[in-house]
Amino acid sequence: MRVRRPLAVLCAIVPLALGAAACSDSSGGTVQGFRGVVLVRQINSPIQNHCQPLGPGGVSQVNNNTGVDIVLHKNLNCTDPPGQTSFYLATTLSATTAANQGLWKSFAPVGWPPPVPVN
């Protein structure tokens, strides 16, 4: 039994296209930063491999409505003060910082390391 060439090509291409779509690093969506109930910053489709500022005053709540996980930081340049740690926020989740923990001022998509000081 012979298989038609267009059908064979289609059967080879469709799984590749579906696999590529499933592995995409889609950052489509929004990241919203709030201080109390006030929306301070909304970033639409954040750029991959870039530190994204949430504002110099910081935010106490972040909603991650994107297709990628993010890491929240206490400084504007995606670093944290000594003794404080970053916060991992998975896709489609929200987080609120405790009052004594300080505010978040920037975030970075997972996979992009924060800057390392040169010694």
DSSP file (Angstrom, degrees, kcal/mol; ACC not computed):
  #  RESIDUE AA STRUCTURE BP1 BP2  ACC     N-H-->O    O-->H-N    N-H-->O    O-->H-N    TCO  KAPPA ALPHA  PHI   PSI    X-CA   Y-CA   Z-CA
    1    1 A M              0   0    0      0, 0.0     2,-0.3     0, 0.0     0, 0.0   0.000 360.0 360.0 360.0 128.4    0.0    0.0    0.0
    2    2 A R        -     0   0    0      0, 0.0     2,-0.5     0, 0.0     0, 0.0  -0.693 360.0-143.9 -92.1 140.3    1.4    3.4   -1.0
    3    3 A V        -     0   0    0     -2,-0.3     2,-0.1     2,-0.0     5,-0.0  -0.887  26.8-113.6-102.4 132.2    1.2    6.4    1.2
    4    4 A R     >  -     0   0    0     -2,-0.5     4,-2.1     1,-0.1     3,-0.2  -0.368  20.6-126.1 -65.8 142.4    0.7    9.7   -0.6
    5    5 A R  H  > S+     0   0    0      1,-0.2     4,-2.5     2,-0.2     5,-0.2   0.896 106.9  52.7 -59.9 -45.6    3.6   12.1   -0.3
    6    6 A P  H  > S+     0   0    0      0, 0.0     4,-2.3     0, 0.0    -1,-0.2   0.885 110.4  49.5 -60.0 -36.2    1.6   15.1    1.0
    7    7 A L  H  > S+     0   0    0      2,-0.2     4,-2.4    -3,-0.2    -2,-0.2   0.907 110.7  49.5 -67.7 -40.9    0.1   12.9    3.7
    8    8 A A  H  X S+     0   0    0     -4,-2.1     4,-1.1     2,-0.2    -1,-0.2   0.909 112.1  48.0 -63.9 -41.9    3.5   11.6    4.7
    9    9 A V  H  X S+     0   0    0     -4,-2.5     4,-2.2     2,-0.2     3,-0.4   0.920 111.7  50.1 -64.0 -43.8    4.9   15.2    4.9
   10   10 A L  H  X S+     0   0    0     -4,-2.3     4,-2.3     1,-0.2    -2,-0.2   0.900 107.9  53.2 -61.5 -42.1    1.9   16.3    7.0
   11   11 A C  H  < S+     0   0    0     -4,-2.4    -1,-0.2     1,-0.2    -2,-0.2   0.760 113.1  44.8 -66.3 -24.3    2.4   13.4    9.4
   12   12 A A  H  X S+     0   0    0     -4,-1.1     4,-0.7    -3,-0.4    -2,-0.2   0.827 116.3  44.0 -85.9 -34.9    6.0   14.4    9.9
   13   13 A I  H  X S+     0   0    0     -4,-2.2     4,-2.4     2,-0.2     5,-0.2   0.883 102.1  63.1 -81.3 -39.9    5.5   18.2   10.2
   14   14 A V  H  X S+     0   0    0     -4,-2.3     4,-2.4     1,-0.2     5,-0.2   0.910 103.2  47.8 -58.1 -48.1    2.5   18.3   12.6
   15   15 A P  H  > S+     0   0    0      0, 0.0     4,-2.2     0, 0.0    -1,-0.2   0.882 112.0  51.4 -62.2 -34.5    4.2   16.6   15.6
   16   16 A L  H  X S+     0   0    0     -4,-0.7     4,-2.2     2,-0.2    -2,-0.2   0.920 110.8  47.5 -65.8 -42.8    7.2   18.9   15.2
   17   17 A A  H  X S+     0   0    0     -4,-2.4     4,-2.0     2,-0.2    -1,-0.2   0.907 113.0  48.2 -65.1 -42.0    5.0   22.0   15.2
   18   18 A L  H  X S+     0   0    0     -4,-2.4     4,-2.0    -5,-0.2    -1,-0.2   0.892 111.2  51.0 -66.4 -38.9    3.0   20.8   18.2
   19   19 A G  H  X S+     0   0    0     -4,-2.2     4,-1.2    -5,-0.2    -2,-0.2   0.900 109.7  49.5 -64.7 -41.1    6.3   20.1   20.1
   20   20 A A  H  < S+     0   0    0     -4,-2.2    -1,-0.2     1,-0.2    -2,-0.2   0.891 111.2  49.5 -65.5 -39.3    7.7   23.5   19.3
   21   21 A A  H >< S+     0   0    0     -4,-2.0     3,-1.0     1,-0.2    -1,-0.2   0.873 109.0  52.3 -67.4 -36.9    4.5   25.2   20.5
   22   22 A A  H 3< S+     0   0    0     -4,-2.0    -1,-0.2     1,-0.2    -2,-0.2   0.771 110.9  47.9 -71.2 -25.3    4.4   23.2   23.8
   23   23 A C  T 3< S+     0   0    0     -4,-1.2    -1,-0.2    -3,-0.2    -2,-0.2   0.282  83.0 125.4 -98.8  10.1    8.0   24.1   24.6
   24   24 A S    <   -     0   0    0     -3,-1.0     2,-1.0    -4,-0.2    -3,-0.0  -0.371  61.9-133.5 -72.8 150.2    7.7   27.9   24.0
   25   25 A D        -     0   0    0     -2,-0.1     2,-0.5    43,-0.0    43,-0.1  -0.577  35.7-177.1 -97.0  66.9    8.7   30.3   26.7
   26   26 A S        +     0   0    0     -2,-1.0    41,-0.4    41,-0.2    19,-0.0  -0.532  20.6 176.8 -74.2 120.6    5.6   32.4   26.3
   27   27 A S        +     0   0    0     -2,-0.5    -1,-0.2    40,-0.2    18,-0.1   0.134  33.5 139.4-105.2  19.0    5.6   35.5   28.5
   28   28 A G        +     0   0    0     17,-0.2    39,-0.5    38,-0.1     2,-0.3  -0.356  43.9  48.9 -62.0 141.8    2.4   36.7   27.1
   29   29 A G  E    S-A   66   0A   0     37,-0.2    16,-4.0    38,-0.1     2,-0.3  -0.855  88.4 -64.2 124.1-161.2    0.0   38.1   29.7
   30   30 A T  E     -AB  65  44A   0     35,-1.0    35,-2.5    -2,-0.3     2,-0.5  -0.941  19.4-154.4-131.0 150.3    0.5   40.6   32.4
   31   31 A V  E     -AB  64  43A   0     12,-2.0    12,-2.7    -2,-0.3     2,-0.4  -0.997  23.9-164.7-115.9 124.1    2.4   41.0   35.7
   32   32 A Q  E     -AB  63  42A   0     31,-2.2    31,-2.4    -2,-0.5     2,-0.5  -0.924   7.0-161.1-115.4 134.6    0.6   43.4   38.0
   33   33 A G  E     -AB  62  41A   0      8,-3.2     7,-2.5    -2,-0.4     8,-1.7  -0.962  12.0-173.8-115.7 129.1    2.1   45.1   41.1
   34   34 A F  E     -AB  61  39A   0     27,-3.0    26,-2.3    -2,-0.5    27,-2.1  -0.901  22.3-157.7-120.3 147.2   -0.1   46.5   43.8
   35   35 A R  E >  S- B   0  38A   0      3,-2.2     3,-1.6    -2,-0.3     2,-0.4  -0.952  82.5 -42.3-117.5 106.4    0.6   48.5   47.0
   36   36 A G  T 3  S-     0   0    0     -2,-0.5    -2,-0.0     1,-0.2    24,-0.0  -0.639 123.8 -29.3  69.9-125.1   -2.4   47.9   49.1
   37   37 A V  T 3  S+     0   0    0     -2,-0.4     2,-0.5    -3,-0.1    -1,-0.2   0.384 115.9 104.3-102.2   2.6   -5.4   48.0   46.7
   38   38 A V  E <  S-B   35   0A   0     -3,-1.6    -3,-2.2     1,-0.0     2,-0.7  -0.736  71.9-130.8 -91.2 125.7   -3.7   50.6   44.3
   39   39 A L  E     +B   34   0A   0     -2,-0.5    -5,-0.2    -5,-0.2     3,-0.1  -0.651  30.6 174.4 -73.3 114.7   -2.3   49.2   41.0
   40   40 A V  E     +     0   0A   0     -7,-2.5     2,-0.3    -2,-0.7    -6,-0.2   0.863  62.4   3.1 -90.3 -42.5    1.2   50.6   40.9
   41   41 A R  E     -B   33   0A   0     -8,-1.7    -8,-3.2    14,-0.1     2,-0.4  -0.993  52.4-170.5-151.0 136.4    2.6   48.9   37.8
   42   42 A Q  E     -B   32   0A   0     -2,-0.3     2,-0.6   -10,-0.2   -10,-0.2  -0.995   9.5-165.6-127.1 125.7    1.2   46.6   35.0
   43   43 A I  E     -B   31   0A   0    -12,-2.7   -12,-2.0    -2,-0.4     2,-0.4  -0.950   9.2-151.4-113.9 118.2    3.6   45.1   32.6
   44   44 A N  E    S-B   30   0A   0     -2,-0.6   -14,-0.2     1,-0.3   -16,-0.1  -0.759  74.5 -12.1 -90.7 131.2    2.1   43.5   29.5
   45   45 A S  S    S-     0   0    0    -16,-4.0    -1,-0.3    -2,-0.4   -17,-0.2   0.942  87.3-137.5  45.0  69.2    4.0   40.6   27.9
   46   46 A P        -     0   0    0      0, 0.0     2,-0.3     0, 0.0    -1,-0.1  -0.193  20.5-104.0 -57.7 146.3    7.3   41.1   29.9
   47   47 A I    >   -     0   0    0      1,-0.1     3,-0.9    -3,-0.1    -2,-0.0  -0.544  33.7-120.1 -76.6 129.7   10.4   40.8   27.8
   48   48 A Q  T 3  S+     0   0    0     -2,-0.3     3,-0.1     1,-0.2    -1,-0.1  -0.348  93.5  20.3 -64.7 149.0   12.3   37.6   28.3
   49   49 A N  T 3  S+     0   0    0      1,-0.2     2,-0.4    61,-0.1    -1,-0.2   0.754 102.9 106.8  63.4  28.6   15.9   37.8   29.6
   50   50 A H  S <  S-     0   0    0     -3,-0.9     2,-0.4    62,-0.0    -1,-0.2  -0.995  72.5-119.7-135.5 143.4   15.4   41.3   31.1
   51   51 A C        -     0   0    0     -2,-0.4    57,-0.2    57,-0.1    -4,-0.1  -0.676  31.3-152.2 -75.5 130.9   15.0   42.6   34.6
   52   52 A Q  E     -D  107   0B   0     55,-3.1    55,-2.1    -2,-0.4     2,-0.2  -0.933   6.6-137.8-112.2 119.1   11.6   44.3   34.9
   53   53 A P  E     -D  106   0B   0      0, 0.0    53,-0.3     0, 0.0    23,-0.1  -0.482  12.8-167.3 -75.5 144.4   11.2   47.2   37.4
   54   54 A L        -     0   0    0     51,-3.2    52,-0.2     1,-0.3     3,-0.1   0.402  63.0 -73.7-105.2  -2.4    8.1   47.3   39.5
   55   55 A G    >   -     0   0    0     50,-0.9     3,-1.0     1,-0.1    -1,-0.3  -0.148  37.0 -96.5 121.1 146.7    8.8   50.9   40.7
   56   56 A P  T 3  S+     0   0    0      0, 0.0    -1,-0.1     0, 0.0    20,-0.1   0.791 122.4  53.1 -64.8 -27.7   11.2   52.6   43.1
   57   57 A G  T 3  S-     0   0    0      1,-0.1    -2,-0.1    -3,-0.1    46,-0.1   0.679 106.3-139.0 -80.6 -16.6    8.6   52.6   45.9
   58   58 A G    <   -     0   0    0     -3,-1.0     2,-0.3    47,-0.1    47,-0.2   0.021   6.4-103.9  82.5 168.6    8.0   48.9   45.5
   59   59 A V  B     -G  104   0C   0     45,-2.3    45,-2.4    -4,-0.1   -24,-0.3  -0.945   7.4-154.5-132.4 152.5    4.8   46.8   45.6
   60   60 A S  S    S+     0   0    0    -26,-2.3    37,-2.7    -2,-0.3     2,-0.4   0.582  82.7  39.1-102.8 -13.7    3.4   44.5   48.3
   61   61 A Q  E     -AC  34  96A   0    -27,-2.1   -27,-3.0    35,-0.2     2,-0.4  -1.000  62.2-170.0-138.9 139.3    1.4   42.2   46.0
   62   62 A V  E     -AC  33  95A   0     33,-2.4    33,-2.2    -2,-0.4     2,-0.5  -0.996   7.2-160.7-130.7 131.4    2.2   40.7   42.6
   63   63 A N  E     -AC  32  94A   0    -31,-2.4   -31,-2.2    -2,-0.4     2,-0.9  -0.956   7.7-158.4-108.4 120.9   -0.1   38.9   40.2
   64   64 A N  E     +A   31   0A   0     29,-3.0    28,-1.6    -2,-0.5    29,-0.4  -0.816  23.2 162.6-102.1  95.0    1.7   36.7   37.7
   65   65 A N  E     +A   30   0A   0    -35,-2.5   -35,-1.0    -2,-0.9     2,-0.2  -0.269  44.0 102.1-105.1  44.1   -0.8   36.2   34.8
   66   66 A T  E    S-A   29   0A   0      2,-0.3    26,-0.4   -37,-0.3   -37,-0.2  -0.565  83.1-109.2-115.5-178.8    1.8   35.1   32.3
   67   67 A G  S    S+     0   0    0    -39,-0.5     2,-0.3   -41,-0.4   -41,-0.2   0.305  95.4  65.3 -93.6   7.5    3.0   31.8   30.8
   68   68 A V  S    S-     0   0    0    -40,-0.1    -2,-0.3   -43,-0.1    24,-0.2  -0.935  81.7-114.6-130.2 153.3    6.3   31.9   32.7
   69   69 A D        -     0   0    0     -2,-0.3    41,-2.4    22,-0.1     2,-0.3  -0.509  34.2-158.8 -78.2 153.4    7.5   31.8   36.3
   70   70 A I  E     -FE  89 109B   0     19,-2.7    19,-3.2    39,-0.3     2,-0.5  -0.896  14.5-135.6-131.5 161.9    9.2   34.8   37.7
   71   71 A V  E     -FE  88 108B   0     37,-2.5    37,-1.7    -2,-0.3     2,-0.3  -0.987  21.2-144.4-119.2 124.8   11.5   35.7   40.6
   72   72 A L  E     -FE  87 107B   0     15,-3.5    15,-2.1    -2,-0.5     2,-0.3  -0.686  17.4-165.8 -91.2 140.4   10.7   38.8   42.7
   73   73 A H  E     - E   0 106B   0     33,-3.0    32,-2.6    -2,-0.3    33,-1.4  -0.878  27.2-135.8-127.8 157.6   13.5   40.9   44.1
   74   74 A K  S    S+     0   0    0      5,-0.3     2,-0.2    -2,-0.3     6,-0.2   0.654  87.3  61.2 -85.7 -18.9   13.8   43.7   46.7
   75   75 A N  S >  S-     0   0    0      4,-2.1     3,-1.0     1,-0.1    30,-0.2  -0.713  86.9-117.5-107.7 161.6   16.1   46.0   44.6
   76   76 A L  T 3  S+     0   0    0      1,-0.2    31,-0.2    -2,-0.2   -21,-0.1   0.705 109.9  57.7 -68.6 -20.9   15.4   47.6   41.2
   77   77 A N  T 3  S-     0   0    0     29,-0.1    -1,-0.2     2,-0.1     3,-0.1   0.035 122.1 -96.4-102.6  27.6   18.2   45.8   39.5
   78   78 A C  S <  S+     0   0    0     -3,-1.0     2,-0.3     1,-0.3    -2,-0.1   0.850  91.2 111.3  61.8  38.2   16.9   42.2   40.2
   79   79 A T        -     0   0    0     35,-0.1    -4,-2.1    -4,-0.1    -5,-0.3  -0.792  58.6-132.1-125.3 174.3   19.2   41.8   43.3
   80   80 A D        -     0   0    0     -2,-0.3     3,-0.1    -6,-0.2     6,-0.1  -0.965  24.3-104.0-129.9 147.4   18.4   41.5   47.0
   81   81 A P    >   -     0   0    0      0, 0.0     3,-2.1     0, 0.0    -7,-0.1  -0.254  58.4 -76.9 -61.6 156.1   19.9   43.3   50.0
   82   82 A P  T 3  S+     0   0    0      0, 0.0     3,-0.1     0, 0.0     0, 0.0  -0.293 120.5  19.4 -55.3 134.3   22.2   41.2   52.2
   83   83 A G  T 3  S+     0   0    0      1,-0.3     2,-0.3    -3,-0.1     0, 0.0   0.350 105.5  98.9  87.1  -6.6   20.3   38.8   54.3
   84   84 A Q    <   -     0   0    0     -3,-2.1     2,-0.3    -4,-0.0    -1,-0.3  -0.872  59.4-146.6-113.8 149.5   17.1   38.9   52.3
   85   85 A T        -     0   0    0     -2,-0.3    -6,-0.0    -3,-0.1     2,-0.0  -0.752  15.7-112.0-113.9 159.0   16.1   36.4   49.7
   86   86 A S        -     0   0    0     -2,-0.3     2,-0.4    -6,-0.1   -13,-0.2  -0.246  30.1-125.1 -76.3 173.6   14.2   36.6   46.4
   87   87 A F  E     -F   72   0B   0    -15,-2.1   -15,-3.5    -2,-0.0     2,-0.5  -0.991  10.2-140.3-129.8 127.1   10.7   35.1   46.0
   88   88 A Y  E     -F   71   0B   0     -2,-0.4     2,-0.5   -17,-0.2   -17,-0.2  -0.734  18.8-172.2 -87.0 125.8    9.7   32.5   43.3
   89   89 A L  E     -F   70   0B   0    -19,-3.2   -19,-2.7    -2,-0.5     3,-0.1  -0.951  13.1-144.5-124.7 112.0    6.3   33.1   41.9
   90   90 A A    >   -     0   0    0     -2,-0.5     3,-1.4   -21,-0.2   -26,-0.2  -0.225  37.7 -75.2 -71.0 162.0    4.9   30.5   39.5
   91   91 A T  T 3  S+     0   0    0      1,-0.2   -26,-0.2   -24,-0.1    -1,-0.2  -0.240 114.3  13.1 -59.1 144.3    2.7   31.3   36.5
   92   92 A T  T 3  S+     0   0    0    -28,-1.6    -1,-0.2   -26,-0.4     2,-0.2   0.569 104.8 111.2  64.3  16.0   -0.9   32.3   37.1
   93   93 A L    <   -     0   0    0     -3,-1.4   -29,-3.0   -29,-0.4     2,-0.3  -0.703  54.4-143.4-112.9 168.2   -0.3   32.8   40.9
   94   94 A S  E     -C   63   0A   0    -31,-0.2     2,-0.3    -2,-0.2   -31,-0.2  -0.903  10.9-165.7-126.2 156.4   -0.3   35.8   43.2
   95   95 A A  E     -C   62   0A   0    -33,-2.2   -33,-2.4    -2,-0.3     2,-0.4  -0.997   7.3-160.3-143.2 147.0    1.8   36.6   46.2
   96   96 A T  E     -C   61   0A   0     -2,-0.3   -35,-0.2   -35,-0.2     2,-0.2  -0.996  20.3-133.7-126.4 131.2    1.6   39.2   49.0
   97   97 A T        -     0   0    0    -37,-2.7     2,-0.1    -2,-0.4     5,-0.1  -0.548  25.0-109.2 -83.6 148.8    4.7   40.1   51.1
   98   98 A A    >   -     0   0    0     -2,-0.2     3,-1.8     1,-0.1     4,-0.5  -0.456  30.3-114.5 -71.6 149.6    4.6   40.4   54.9
   99   99 A A  G >  S+     0   0    0      1,-0.3     3,-0.6     2,-0.2    -1,-0.1   0.834 115.3  47.7 -56.9 -36.8    4.7   43.9   56.3
  100  100 A N  G 3  S+     0   0    0      1,-0.2    -1,-0.3     2,-0.1     3,-0.1   0.443  99.6  70.0 -87.1   1.4    8.1   43.3   57.9
  101  101 A Q  G <  S-     0   0    0     -3,-1.8    -1,-0.2     1,-0.2    -2,-0.2   0.559  99.9-122.4 -94.6  -9.7    9.7   41.7   54.9
  102  102 A G    <   -     0   0    0     -3,-0.6     2,-0.2    -4,-0.5    -1,-0.2  -0.133  32.1 -67.8  88.3 170.2    9.9   44.8   52.7
  103  103 A L        -     0   0    0    -29,-0.1     2,-0.3   -46,-0.1   -43,-0.2  -0.641  41.0-114.9-100.0 154.2    8.5   45.5   49.2
  104  104 A W  B     +G   59   0C   0    -45,-2.4   -45,-2.3    -2,-0.2   -30,-0.3  -0.705  29.1 176.7 -85.9 137.9    9.4   44.0   45.9
  105  105 A K        +     0   0    0    -32,-2.6   -51,-3.2    -2,-0.3   -50,-0.9   0.498  60.9   9.1-120.6  -9.2   10.9   46.4   43.4
  106  106 A S  E     -DE  53  73B   0    -33,-1.4   -33,-3.0   -53,-0.3     2,-0.3  -0.981  55.4-157.7-161.1 167.1   11.7   44.2   40.3
  107  107 A F  E     -DE  52  72B   0    -55,-2.1   -55,-3.1    -2,-0.3   -35,-0.2  -0.976   2.3-159.0-148.0 161.6   11.3   40.8   38.8
  108  108 A A  E     - E   0  71B   0    -37,-1.7   -37,-2.5    -2,-0.3   -57,-0.1  -0.997  30.7-105.4-140.6 141.6   13.0   38.5   36.3
  109  109 A P  E >   - E   0  70B   0      0, 0.0     3,-1.7     0, 0.0   -39,-0.3  -0.367  51.4 -93.0 -61.5 145.8   11.7   35.5   34.3
  110  110 A V  T 3  S+     0   0    0    -41,-2.4   -61,-0.1     1,-0.2   -41,-0.1  -0.342 112.4  41.0 -60.8 139.3   13.0   32.2   35.6
  111  111 A G  T 3  S+     0   0    0      1,-0.2    -1,-0.2    -3,-0.1   -41,-0.0   0.152  89.2  99.5 105.9 -17.3   16.2   31.1   33.8
  112  112 A W  S <  S-     0   0    0     -3,-1.7    -1,-0.2   -62,-0.1   -62,-0.0  -0.903  70.8-138.8-102.4 112.1   17.7   34.6   33.7
  113  113 A P        -     0   0    0      0, 0.0     3,-0.1     0, 0.0    -3,-0.0  -0.383  19.5-111.3 -71.2 145.8   20.3   34.8   36.6
  114  114 A P        -     0   0    0      0, 0.0   -35,-0.1     0, 0.0   -36,-0.1  -0.339  50.6 -77.7 -68.2 158.8   20.5   38.0   38.6
  115  115 A P        -     0   0    0      0, 0.0   -38,-0.0     0, 0.0     0, 0.0  -0.265  43.8-144.3 -58.7 141.9   23.6   40.1   38.2
  116  116 A V        -     0   0    0     -3,-0.1     2,-0.0   -37,-0.1   -37,-0.0  -0.934  20.9-115.8-109.3 128.5   26.6   38.8   40.0
  117  117 A P        -     0   0    0      0, 0.0     2,-0.4     0, 0.0     0, 0.0  -0.352  28.0-121.8 -63.7 141.6   29.0   41.4   41.5
  118  118 A V              0   0    0      1,-0.1     0, 0.0    -2,-0.0     0, 0.0  -0.715 360.0 360.0 -84.9 128.9   32.5   41.4   39.9
  119  119 A N              0   0    0     -2,-0.4    -1,-0.1     0, 0.0     0, 0.0   0.412 360.0 360.0-101.7 360.0   35.3   40.8   42.5
